[in-house]
């Protein structure tokens, strides 16, 4: 099995290293060329940077975090550490949370950046040049793709970072087999993509603007005719120890050396350069050469366009291959985006091997506390009560599927019920689009969820140290406490379930008790949300004697919290009326949405073709329910021909989607044409099959 990845840009190959015949025939105007990057010039003029006097060489802490905290202190900002690479920077007006180098990262967009095939697809759709390639799970399909491509390829894990599992310049079947083994050991899925010849550049983009760029030169040594590669590597590693950013990443990888049939005991001739690795990551022994001042604006714009594809990431490390002058032709981009990193190593820009340092931490912190960024700062959680409206499709719970598919179906139904468009991006990844804004969802998680909130809720020890309880009133008997699941959306309680476990019954009984919740729950919610950095959606496991009584006078404890709670529990409880929490969630992420005046329309469909006796009516009813559409459908005959007649009532977005789906219909149907006409809305609340 393999899935194609959409990509843009022309092919840049000939055999396994050159150009296509079409590109060879293109003449290059004298005023439109691809200039070589001045890497050697910077190296010669700068010489190796000497950071031996830096205080960061003696530090045992994360260098990037220290740089960010120093930048904050220089701006008279306060810093609070939370451990596990988590810290906050704040003043009297604003407060921002960092996880290592990443500030306020969206968990959904961080996921998209980490999953390389999804990142490439997102960028390709928006016209960002990425290398052609496919995603594979089995070796045989990948090998066949490699053989048929006729080009040198790069093999890398779909989910990975820091160059782990990546092998470039693969040109033979034996090399491909070894590269596949390395990549599949890191990820269940592997990307095989065309290798792009050129310079590997990391461009750091902060708030949509490129602020630093450095070429990453693969680990190599230059022979002196006397010392072996092993000895030359030891000398290089001694130099790396004097660089705060490179000191913990010595040269230990030699995959390209092995492929060339050389050993560490080989003695290179005087002046002979021997490349050791096929990847250029600094963590794999590469060196960094700052060339930001020399880059063409067109190259920086490519990186900025790539970063713009991930709006939930304030700081992005964009890896770009700058096409070599011999490869570039008119009509090709200046470079191709290889991947993006949501938590880039910003210390590499501050401590480059060669070239001038650029203080990216200062640029990042300064921007976050500028007037331009004030609207994105977090507000204090309100912890109020705003119960979701009743859900009217409880008896159709089976049509929504199971597991994550059910979560997705409920959210999409809510979106169509609010007249939002739904765009499928990848498996489990979809975008809801309104008139003025949009929101990307991964399963049931909106892109507003911060990475830090998810990290906390997945760490049981961390959670146990944070969750509040009423220590002033200890329980006499823990077994007397009742167990509840509180669902909080946008800081508001939208549903509460009492969960009663019964012997022999899976999952127990879940009773909706939202109407009984005492107002004192607001204090509990405020404490919990603040501890989790205010997630937009959270399910809270809560123990108390009685949720309907004042909590200040009884024992209670928040036992756990999850940022991807099971919404269907609240739509389809075992007892009590279900609540449309998916609608509450969707409405909460669209600030400009007026839920009280959602437009509705009614249309009559006349569907012609093989549409009777194929289960079309039942299929249409289920599809209508999934799109929050009411109405009816029946079989008819018109001029002796069987037709299907339906009247559908819902939002314009839902009706248009239904019209599109009806052209396909159920598996056995064959639709020839659909006639649609506008009808008057009647306020129907259900969908019926007539006859």
N, C-alpha and C positions, 0 to 999 in steps of 0.2 A: 504494500500500500504506500502510495506517496501522494502528497497534496502539492499542487503547483502554487508557487508564490508569485503574485503579481509584481512586476518590476518595470522600471522605466529606464530610458537611456539606450543608446545603441550598443551593440556588441563590440567588444574591443579585443578580438582574438584573431590569430592566423596560425593554423596548426595548434600548437600549445603555447605560443608566446607572442605572435605578431598580430596582423590586422586582417580584416575580411577583404575580399576582392573589391567590394563596393567602396570601402573606406580608402583603399589604395588609390582609387581613381579620382578621389577628391583632391583638388588643388587647394593649397593653403595660402590665402592672401598674405602679403608681406607684413601688413599691419595687424594681423590677427594670428598670433602664435601662442604657444604654451611655453612660457619661460621656465627654465629649470629653477628649482628652489636653491637658494644660496646656502645650503647646509654646510658645505666645506668652508665657505667664506666665514660663516659665523664661528665655526670650530677654530679656524686659524686665527681670526681676529680676537676672539674671546679667550681662547685657551680654556682648559678645564677650570670650572669655577671652584674656588677654595672656600668651603664652609667649615673648615676645621675649628674656627673660633665660635661657631654657633652654639648657643646654650641648648639647642634642641638635640644635639648629639648625645647628651647625657641623660635625656629624658626617657623614661620608661613608658610614658603615656602616648596616646595617639597624636601624631604631629599635626594632622589636619584640625583636630579639635582644639589643640592649643593655639594654633594660628587664628582660628575663628574667635576664641575667647579673648585673645590679645587684641584683635580688631575691635571687639565689643568694648573692652576696657578703654581703648584709645578714644572711643566715642562716648565715654562716661555712661555706658550701659551696664546693667547688672546681669550676672550670670548665676544660674542655679543648676547644680549637677544632680542627676537622678540615677547615675550608674548605668551599666550596660550600654555605654556610648551615647547616652541620652543626656541632653542639657537644654536649658531654656535661656534665651536672651530677652531682656525686657527693660522697659522704663515705666514711668507712671501711666502711660497711655496704651502701650502695645506690648504684646507678649508673643514670642515665637519659639516653637520647639524644634530642636535639631536631633536627628539621629546620625551621628558621625558628621559627614560633610553635607548631609541632605536636609534642608529646612522645609518643614511643612509638606513633605512629599505626599502626593495622592497614592494610596495603595493600589488603585486600579491602573494608573498610568505607570507606576513603578513595575507592576506586573507586565504591562505591555512592553516596556523597555527591556525587561529581563528575558521575555520570550522573543528571541530574535526574529523568528519567522513572522510573528504578529507585528513587531515593530517595522519590519521591512514592508509588510503589506500596507500598514497605515501610512507609511511615508510614500510608497509607490502610488497609492490612490490620490495623494495630494501633490503628485508630480515631482517628488524628490528623487533624484537619480540613485538607484541602488543596483547592485550586481544581480544579473539573472541567476536564479537558483531554485531548487526544490527542497521540500521537507520530506524526510523518509523515516520509517520505523524499521524496515527490514533491509538487510545488506544486499540481497539479490536485486531489488528494485533500484537501490542507490548505485550499485555497480553498473547496471545496465544504462542508467542515466549518464554516468561518467563516461562510459565507452562511447555512447552516441553523441555526447556533447563535443568531443574532439578538441577540448580546450583544457588547459591547466586549471585546477580547481583548488578551492579552500574547503576543508571539511571541519565543521565545528558543531558543538552541542547546541541544541535549540535553546536550552536554558543553562546559562553559564556566565561567568564574569572573570576578569583579570587574565584573560587569555588561556584559561584552563581548558584543555581538551581540543585546542585549535591547532590544525596543521595546514600550512599554506604551501603553494607551489607543488601540489600533488600532480604528477604527470604519468605515472605507471600504475599498473594494476596492483603490484606488490606494495607500492607506497600507499595506494588507496586503501588496501586491506588493513594496513597498520594504522593509518589515520582514522579509519572507521572504528577500530577497536579502542583507540584513545578517546574518541568523541562519545561513543555509546556508553562508555564507562562513567561519563559525566551526566548523561541525559538520556531519557527514553527515546527522544527524537533527535535526529541529526540533520543539519542543513548542509547540502552540497551546492556550492555556488561558484560561478566563474571567478577565477583569480584575476584581480585587476593589478596591472603592473604600474608601480609608482611609489611615491613617498607616503608613509603612514603618518598622518597628522592627528593629534588630539586637539580639538578646539573646544574651549570652555565657554559656554554660552550662559550668561546670567540675565534673567528677565528678558529673554529674547534678543540680547545683544552679545556678539562675540567679544570677549574681553581678553583672551589669551590663546596662544596656539604654539604648539611645539611638535617638531618631528620626533618620532620615536624610532630610533635607529636600532635594528636588531643586534643582539649581543654578538660581538665579534672581537677578534684580536688581530694585531698587526705583528708579523714575524720580525725577528731580529737576526735570524740565522743561527741562533745559539740556544734559545730557550724553547721548550716544548709548549704545546697548547695548554697543558695543565699548569705549567709555571706562569705563562702569560695570563691565564684566567685568574690565578692567585693574585697577581699584581693588580689586575682590574678590580677584583673584589676588595682589595685593600683600599683602593681609591673610593669605591662605593661606600665603604664604612665611614668616610669623612663627609658624606652627603646625608643630611637628615631625612631626606625623602627616599633614598635608595639603600640606606644602610641595612634594612631588614630584608632586602631582596637580592641576595648574591646570585651570581651566574651559576646555575645548577642544571640548566636544561641544554641538551646538545643534540636535538633531533635531526637538524640539518647536517651536522657533522657526521652523524651515523649514516645518513642517507648517502653522503658523499664517500663513504668507505674510509673515513679518517678516524684515528684514535686520538685520545688525549695526549699520547706520547709522541705524536707527530711534531716535528720541528719545522715550522714554516720558514721559507727563505726570507732574507732581509727585505722588508717592504711588502711582503705578501699578506693580503687581508684574507682572513678565514672567518666566514660567517658561521655562527654556532647554532642559531635557532631560526625557525621559519616564521616566528611571530615576533613583533616588535614591542610588546608590552613591557613597561618598566619592571613590572613584577616578575617577568620572565628573564630579566637580565638586560633589558634594553636600556639605552641612554637617551636623554631628552635634550633636544636642541631648540631653544626658543627662537621662533621665526615669525612671530606675530607681526612685526613691523614690515615684513617683506611680502606678506600675502596679498594677492589681488582681492579687491573688494568682492568680486564675483564668487570667489571661493568662500569667503566669510558668509556671504548671503546664502549659499547652499547649506552651510551648517546652521544658520539661523532659521532657515525654512524647516530643516529637520527638527530642531528643538521646538518649533512652533506646533509641530504635530503632537506634542505631549504637554498640553497646557497646565497639567497638574504638577509639573516639575519645574521649580523655579530655577534650578541650576542643573545643566545637562553637560556631560562630556560627550562630544560628538566625534566619532572616529571616522575619518575621511581619508580615502586614498587619492592623492593628487596625481593625476595621470602624468606619466613621464612624457617629455616632449616628443619622443619617437612614437608614442602610442596615440597622442592626441590628434584629432582632425576636426575641422570646422563642422559644427553640428553636434559634437560631443560635449558633455559637460566638462568643466575643469576638474571635477573630482566626483567620486562615488561614495556614498555613505555606507560604511560597513556595519555600524551599529551605534546605539546610543547607550549611555550609562547614566543611571539616575543618582548614583552616589560616587561621582568622580574623585580621584585622588588629587585634590587641589594643591597639595604640597609640591607636586611635580612642577607646577608653574612658579612657585616661590623659590624652589631649589633646583633649577635646571642644571643638567650636566654642563651645558654651554649656553651662552647668551644671557641677556639681562633678565633678572627676576621680575615677575609681575605679581603684585599683591592682590590676588583674586579674593582672598578672605575679606579684605577691607572693602572691595567693590561690592561683594555680596551683602555684607552686614549693612553697609551704608545705604544700599538700595532698599533693603527691607525696612529701614527706619526713615525712609524718605517720604515725602508727601504722596508720591506716586503709588506707594504700596499700602497706604493706610486703610483702604477699603477692603483689603484682604486679611487684615489682622483678625484674630479670634475675639469673640465677645464672650462674656461670662455666661454659663449655662443658666437657663431660667428654671428648669425643673417643674414646669407647670403640668396641668392635666387638660388634655384636649382629646377626648375619646373619639376614635374613628367611627364613621357612620356604619350602620348595619350593612352586612353583605347579603346580596340577594341571590347568589348562585350556590348556596350551600349544598343543595341536593345533587349538584353536578360535579362533585369533587373528583370523581374518577377521570374525567376528561382532561384534567390538568397535568396528568403524568405523575412521575415520582421524583423524589430527590431534588437536585438542582433544576431539572426541567420544570418542575412544578413552580419553583420560585420564579423562574423566568416567565412562565406563562401568566402567572398572577400579575407580575409587574407590567408585562406587555398589555394585558387586558385593561389594567388601570390607565396606562398611557393612552390607549385608543379611546377609552371612556372620557379622557380629558382633551381629546383632539390633538394629540401629539403624534408626530411621525416616528416610526421605528425603523432604524437602519441596522441590518446585521453586519457586523465587522468580522467576526471569527466565531468559532465554536464557543458558546457561553459568553461572548462579548458583543454588546449591542449598544447603540446610541439612541436616546430619546431626544427628539428635536422639536422645540417649540418655535414660536414666532421670533423671539429675540435671543434665545439661549438654547443650550443643549446639555445633556449629561450622559456620560459614558458609564455603562453598568457592566460589571463582571459577575455573572450569575445574579445574586441578589444584592450585590454591593455597589453603591454609587461612587462616582469618582471623587466625591467630597470627603470620603473617609481617608484620614491620614494614616500613613504607614505606621507611625508610632503607636496609634491606638490598636491596630491589629497585632503588632508585636507584643504589646502588654497583655492583651487578652489571650494570647497563645502561650504565655509563660505562667504556669500555675503558681510557682513560688513568688514571682513578682506580683501576681494578682492577689495572693494571700496577704501580702504586706501592704496592699493599697486599699482593699475593700473595707468600707466602714461598717460599724456595728454599734449597738447601744450597750456600751460597757457599764453604764450606770445601773442598768436593770438586768442582771444576769439571769438566764433561764433556770428555773427550778428543775425542770426535766426537759432536755432537748427534744425528746420524742413527742412532746406536746406541740411543738412548733409546726405550723402548716407551711407547705412549700408553694411558692408562687413564681410565675414567669411574667415579668413586667416588660412590655415592649415600648421603647422610647424612640421617637422619631423627631428630629429637629429640636431636641431638648424637652419634648412634651410626651407625657404618658398617653399612648393611644389605645392600649389594650392591656388587660391583666387577666391571667389565667391562674386558677388554683389547680394544682396538679396533685392527684391522689393516686398513689401506686397501689395496685391490687394484685395479690398473688395469682400467678397464672395468666395475667393479662399484660401484653406487650404495650409499653408506653403509659399504661394507667389511664385515668380519666382526667381530661382537661376541661375545666368548667370556666366559662367566661364570667368574670366578676368585676369588670371595670366599673360598673355603676356603683359598686359598694366601697370603692377605695376612699379612705379618709384623706382629707387635704394635707395632713401631716406628712404624706409620702413625698411631698415636694422637697423637703430638706434632704431626704435620703437620695433622691435623684440628683440634686445639686452636688452633693459630695461625691457620688459615684461618677458623674459625668466629668467633673473637674479632675478626678484621678486618672481618667482615661483620655484626657485631652479632647473632650467634647466630640465624640463620634456622632455623625448624623443619624446613625441607626445602631441600636444596641438592644440586645435581649439580656435582662438582668434576672438572675436566679436569686430569689429573696425568701428568707425564712422569717416568719413572725407568728405570734399567737393569733392575731386577728387583724386582717388588713382593713377592716371597716372601722376599727377603733383608733384612738389617738396613739401614735407610735411612741411618743415620748414617755409613756408610762408602762411600756411593755418591752420585753426583750425582742430584738430583731437583729438580723445579720445579712449582709449581701454576700452570698456564697461564691458567685461567679458571674461573669459577663462575657458575651460573645458579640462580635461585630458583624456576623453574618447569620443572624437568628432565623429560625424556621418560621417564615411568614404564614405558611399554611396552617400551623397550629391555631392561629388566631382567626383565619378565614373559616376553618372547619373544626371548631372545638367539639369535644364529645358531648358537652352539655352547654346550654345557653346559646344565645344568638351570636353568630360570627360577626367579626368586624372587618371592614375593608381597609386593612392596614397597608396594603400595597398602594392603594390610592392616596392614603395619607403620606406615604413615603415619596411617591412621585410628585405630589403637590408641594412637598417641603423643599425639594431641590430646584423648583421653578418659582423663584420669588415673584415673577411678573405674571403668574397664572391666576386668573380669576375663576376659581372653582364654582362660584355661584352663577356664572353666566356662560357656561360651556355651550357652543353652538351645536344645534342638532338639525338633521335633515332626514328626509324620508324619500325613498326611491322605489320604483317598481322595476324588477328585473324580469325579462322574458328570455329564457335560456333555451336555445334550439340545438338539436343534435341528438346523439344517443344519450339521453339524460333521464330516461325512465327505466326502472328495473335494475338500476346499478347502485342503489343506496345513496342517490344524490340528496334526497330530502333530509335524511338523517345526518349526512355529512355536513350539509349547509347549516343545520341547526347547531351542531357542535362548533363549527367555525364561527357562527354568529355569536354564540355565548362567549367564546374566547376573545371576541372583539367588542364585548359589551353592546351588542346589537340586538334589538328586539324586532318582532314582526311575525311573519308567517310564510310558509312555502307549501305549494300543492302541485300535483300533476294536473295538466290540462291537455285538451286537444284543440288545435286551431287549424281549420281547413283540412281536417283529417290527419294532421301530423301531430305527434306527441311533443309537448313542450313542458317546460317547468316554469311556473310563475311564482315569484316571490316579492313580498313587500318588506323592505328592510329599513329600520329606523335607528339612527345613532349619530355619532359625530361625523363630519365630512371625512376626516382621516380614516375612520373605521369603515365607512361605506366604500370609499375608494379602494381600500385594501381588500375588502370583500369582493368587489368587482374584479380585481386582478386575480384573486384566488379562484373565483368561479370559472375563469377561462380554462383552468386546469381541472377542477372538480375532483371527485374521487377517482381511484385508480382505473376503474372499468368504464368511466364515462368518456365520451368524445364530444366536446363542445365545439359547435360550428360558429355560433354568433350569440352575443348577448345584447339585447336592446334594453336601454335604461331610460327611465323618464321620472321626473320629479313629482312627488305626491305631497299632500298636506300631512304634517306630523299629527299623530293622534295620541301621543303620550303612552304608547304601549310599554309594558314593563317586562314582558316575556316573549319568547320565540316559540311558535307552535308549528307542528307539522299537521297539515289538514288532509284528511282522507287516508 
